[in-house]
């Protein structure tokens, strides 16, 4: 009797933990998509900056004006 009860408890615990593991991964899909979109935006910005630097478009001098530089 005790062996069957222990087996049932262990099987129930296994099912409960595996269900939580498989279901919880779906909760992060929106977060992952949002991070991927931000990463793509950063990569695009860096590529644009690298192109401008390669074309020689960078600050060569600074002149002070009345309202800033």
N, C-alpha and C positions, 0 to 999 in steps of 0.2 A: 504494500500500500504506500509506504513512504517513498519507494523508488519511483512509482508512477506519479505521485504528487510532485516530487522533485523534478522529474522530467517535464511535467506539464508547466511548472513554474519557469524552468529554464527556457523551454520553448516559447512561452509567452513573453519572457523578457527579450529573447532574441528577435521575435517578431516586432515588438514595440520599438526596439532600438533601430532595426533595419528600416522600418517604415518612416521613422523620423529622419533618418539619414537620406533616404531617397526623396522625400518630399521637401526637405529644407533647402536643397540645392536650387530649386525653382525660385525661391524667394529672392535670390541675388541676381537674377537675369537682368532686371532693369538697372541695377547698380552697375553691373559689368558693362552694359551697353552705354550708359552715361559716361563711364570712365574711358571706354574706347573712343567715344566721340570727342571727349576733351583731349585725349592723346592725339587723335588725328588732327585736331585744330592746332595743337602745339607743334606737331611735326610740320604742318603747312607753314606756320609762322616762321619756324626755324629755317625751312627751305627758302622762303622769301628773303629773309635776312641774309642768308648765305649768298644768294644770287645778287643782292644789292651790294654786298661787300666785294664779291667777285667782279662786279661791274664798276667798282670804284666809287660807289655812292656811300660815303661815310663822312663823318665830321672831320674837316681839315683845319678849321680854326673857329674860335669863339670871339664874338665882339659884344661888348656890353652896350645895352641900349637903355633908354629911360625906364622901360617897363620890364626889363629882364635881360636875357642874353640872346 
